[in-house]
């Protein structure tokens, strides 16, 4: 890009209008009917209301397609799949993905028809994943898949990447453009943040280390879901101190986690199939904002029609439906079965009893099992903690369940289903480290508040 190149007002509008629309649709909290919500949440509620009865069946069909597609590709070797990079990435997969999709299709069918062992399809295990979580996720993936190009393709990342470079790199060891991923996750939805991070990683904008850090540091649940946690814990009157504590503890974790293993040990190399996109040096005679605006306009100018944008959105949707939904069904069901029918999380929570006692958290024994059970599903701590009498303890439980970030029924499963360089061992260690880092901060804030 030439430094002296000028752009028309139309080019700048091509950057500004889609970018503002994308921000509004994914990130701007709205106050409707005395509740804080987001457009993506309104969309999910709309689908739930009018198509909710069909969504579990749609989820089963998608999981079945993902499974049958792999078998068809392995045994028939169809050329139309093997010569198409996108279709090949969906169906020409390894044995672990095949095993996951096999388990997913079995769980999905059993849960849908409520046959076989009840512990698989009960309303607290596979039934909850299929009829609750996946119903919402399938709708959100459709919406977000088509909205993400508004953030990705029209220059917004180029502008923010330039403006935030001097903040994100020294503080969080990340490129400036990751600030948008972070904001989408914190203000919008963690699942969308994972989608965005994975897409940027595949396109060569992040190294393995950067992608792993972003995916496991900033993909928090959305504001509206934190309100659901407060409702369950009867703490809605404490939203501001609650979310303020989440932000403080989350920022401290974001400062520490990239600098210690396992994230610090990830390689600063790019995705094997991507062409690395290096950050350009900014000319000394031009301001950050002016350079960022030029970069944004340059990106927007390359969009000549809506066809490639729509095609990219369609591929986003299909990738999330066929790659991620089966992982969520398989891993989420297994995690909730362990939480519901085995004492494993009670045993794992036992070491936290003395820690909670040292931090002077009331009802430490009851609270301890909620500390680890969040790894299975982020809402489980709120369910188990709702019967605890101490308001302060419920506050700690609700806040910690968000700052822990990794939970296998959604974000954890999404991370494993993505191309990001993370495995189950990484996620377990990151979950425990985030717990140990944020719990004392949350406890201190709780003592100040109560």
CORQUI-V967649 format. One record per backbone hydrogen bond with DSSP energy under -1.0 kcal/mol. NH is the residue of the N-H (numbers start at 1). CO is the residue of the C=O. E is the energy in kcal/mol with one decimal. If there is no record, write none. Layout:
BEGIN
nh & co & e
NH & CO & E
NH & CO & E
END
This chain:
BEGIN
nh & co & e
5 & 2 & -1.3
12 & 8 & -1.8
13 & 9 & -2.5
14 & 10 & -1.9
15 & 11 & -1.2
16 & 12 & -3.0
17 & 13 & -2.5
19 & 15 & -1.4
20 & 16 & -2.7
21 & 17 & -2.3
22 & 18 & -2.6
23 & 19 & -2.5
24 & 20 & -2.5
25 & 21 & -2.6
26 & 22 & -1.8
27 & 23 & -2.7
30 & 37 & -3.9
32 & 35 & -2.6
35 & 32 & -1.3
37 & 30 & -3.0
42 & 38 & -2.3
43 & 39 & -2.7
44 & 40 & -2.2
45 & 41 & -2.4
46 & 42 & -2.4
47 & 43 & -2.5
48 & 44 & -2.5
49 & 45 & -2.3
50 & 46 & -2.4
51 & 47 & -2.9
54 & 51 & -1.7
55 & 51 & -1.3
58 & 54 & -2.2
59 & 55 & -2.7
60 & 56 & -2.2
61 & 57 & -2.3
62 & 58 & -2.6
63 & 59 & -2.4
64 & 60 & -2.4
65 & 61 & -2.6
66 & 62 & -2.3
67 & 63 & -1.7
68 & 64 & -3.2
69 & 65 & -2.8
71 & 67 & -1.9
72 & 68 & -3.0
73 & 69 & -2.1
74 & 70 & -2.4
75 & 71 & -2.4
76 & 72 & -2.3
77 & 73 & -1.1
82 & 78 & -2.1
83 & 79 & -2.5
88 & 84 & -2.8
89 & 85 & -1.9
90 & 86 & -1.2
91 & 87 & -2.2
92 & 88 & -2.6
93 & 91 & -1.3
98 & 94 & -2.0
99 & 95 & -2.5
100 & 96 & -2.5
101 & 97 & -2.6
102 & 98 & -2.1
103 & 99 & -2.6
104 & 100 & -2.5
105 & 101 & -2.3
106 & 102 & -1.9
107 & 103 & -2.7
108 & 104 & -2.9
109 & 105 & -2.1
110 & 106 & -2.4
111 & 107 & -2.7
112 & 108 & -2.5
113 & 109 & -2.3
114 & 110 & -1.0
115 & 110 & -1.6
120 & 117 & -1.5
121 & 117 & -1.0
122 & 118 & -1.7
125 & 122 & -1.5
126 & 120 & -1.4
127 & 122 & -1.8
129 & 125 & -2.0
130 & 126 & -2.8
131 & 127 & -2.5
132 & 128 & -1.4
133 & 128 & -1.8
134 & 129 & -3.3
136 & 132 & -1.3
137 & 133 & -2.8
138 & 134 & -2.8
140 & 136 & -2.7
141 & 137 & -3.2
142 & 138 & -1.6
143 & 139 & -2.1
144 & 140 & -3.4
145 & 141 & -2.4
146 & 142 & -1.1
147 & 143 & -1.4
148 & 144 & -3.0
150 & 147 & -1.9
151 & 148 & -1.2
152 & 148 & -2.3
153 & 149 & -2.8
159 & 155 & -2.1
160 & 156 & -2.6
161 & 157 & -2.6
162 & 158 & -1.4
163 & 159 & -2.3
164 & 160 & -2.8
167 & 164 & -1.4
168 & 164 & -3.1
169 & 165 & -1.6
171 & 167 & -1.8
172 & 168 & -1.6
173 & 169 & -1.2
174 & 168 & -1.9
178 & 175 & -1.5
179 & 176 & -2.1
180 & 177 & -1.3
182 & 178 & -2.4
183 & 179 & -2.4
184 & 180 & -2.9
185 & 181 & -2.2
186 & 182 & -2.8
187 & 183 & -2.8
188 & 184 & -1.6
189 & 184 & -1.5
193 & 189 & -2.0
194 & 190 & -2.1
195 & 191 & -2.1
196 & 192 & -2.7
197 & 193 & -2.6
198 & 194 & -2.8
199 & 195 & -2.2
200 & 196 & -2.3
201 & 197 & -2.4
202 & 198 & -2.5
203 & 199 & -1.4
204 & 201 & -1.4
205 & 200 & -2.5
208 & 269 & -3.0
209 & 267 & -1.7
211 & 207 & -2.7
212 & 208 & -2.3
213 & 209 & -2.5
214 & 210 & -2.6
215 & 211 & -2.6
216 & 212 & -1.5
218 & 214 & -2.0
220 & 218 & -2.0
226 & 222 & -1.7
227 & 223 & -1.4
228 & 224 & -1.2
229 & 225 & -1.8
230 & 226 & -2.0
231 & 227 & -2.4
232 & 228 & -2.1
233 & 229 & -2.0
235 & 230 & -2.8
238 & 235 & -2.4
239 & 236 & -1.1
242 & 238 & -2.3
243 & 239 & -3.3
244 & 240 & -2.4
245 & 241 & -1.9
246 & 242 & -1.8
247 & 243 & -2.3
248 & 244 & -2.3
249 & 245 & -2.7
250 & 246 & -2.6
251 & 247 & -2.4
252 & 248 & -1.9
253 & 249 & -2.2
254 & 250 & -2.1
255 & 251 & -1.5
256 & 252 & -1.8
257 & 253 & -3.0
259 & 256 & -1.7
260 & 257 & -1.3
264 & 260 & -1.7
266 & 263 & -1.3
274 & 271 & -2.1
277 & 204 & -3.1
286 & 283 & -1.3
291 & 287 & -2.3
292 & 288 & -2.7
293 & 289 & -2.5
294 & 290 & -1.9
295 & 291 & -2.5
296 & 292 & -2.2
297 & 293 & -2.5
298 & 294 & -2.5
299 & 295 & -1.9
300 & 296 & -2.6
301 & 297 & -2.3
303 & 300 & -1.6
310 & 306 & -2.9
311 & 307 & -2.8
312 & 308 & -2.4
313 & 309 & -2.2
314 & 310 & -2.5
315 & 311 & -2.3
316 & 312 & -2.2
317 & 313 & -2.3
318 & 314 & -2.5
319 & 315 & -2.5
320 & 316 & -2.2
321 & 317 & -2.7
322 & 318 & -2.8
323 & 319 & -2.2
325 & 320 & -1.6
328 & 324 & -2.5
329 & 325 & -2.2
330 & 326 & -2.5
331 & 327 & -2.8
332 & 328 & -1.8
333 & 329 & -1.4
334 & 330 & -2.0
335 & 331 & -2.6
336 & 332 & -2.2
337 & 333 & -2.2
338 & 334 & -2.1
339 & 335 & -2.0
340 & 336 & -2.3
341 & 337 & -2.8
342 & 338 & -1.2
347 & 343 & -2.5
348 & 344 & -2.6
349 & 345 & -1.5
352 & 349 & -1.8
353 & 350 & -1.8
356 & 352 & -2.8
357 & 353 & -2.2
358 & 354 & -2.6
359 & 355 & -2.0
360 & 357 & -1.4
361 & 356 & -2.6
367 & 363 & -2.1
368 & 364 & -2.1
373 & 369 & -1.5
375 & 372 & -2.1
376 & 373 & -1.4
377 & 373 & -1.4
380 & 377 & -1.2
383 & 379 & -1.9
384 & 380 & -2.8
385 & 381 & -2.7
386 & 382 & -1.1
388 & 385 & -1.6
394 & 390 & -2.1
395 & 391 & -2.1
396 & 392 & -2.2
397 & 393 & -2.6
398 & 394 & -2.6
399 & 395 & -2.3
400 & 396 & -2.7
401 & 397 & -2.1
403 & 399 & -2.1
404 & 400 & -2.2
406 & 404 & -2.6
408 & 375 & -3.6
409 & 376 & -1.4
410 & 407 & -1.5
412 & 407 & -2.6
414 & 410 & -2.9
415 & 411 & -2.7
416 & 412 & -2.2
417 & 413 & -1.9
422 & 420 & -2.5
427 & 423 & -2.0
428 & 424 & -2.3
429 & 425 & -2.2
430 & 426 & -2.8
431 & 427 & -2.4
432 & 428 & -2.2
433 & 429 & -2.7
434 & 430 & -2.7
435 & 431 & -1.9
436 & 432 & -2.5
437 & 433 & -2.3
438 & 434 & -2.5
439 & 435 & -2.3
442 & 438 & -2.7
443 & 439 & -2.6
444 & 440 & -2.4
445 & 441 & -2.4
446 & 442 & -2.5
447 & 443 & -2.2
448 & 444 & -1.8
449 & 445 & -2.1
450 & 446 & -2.8
END
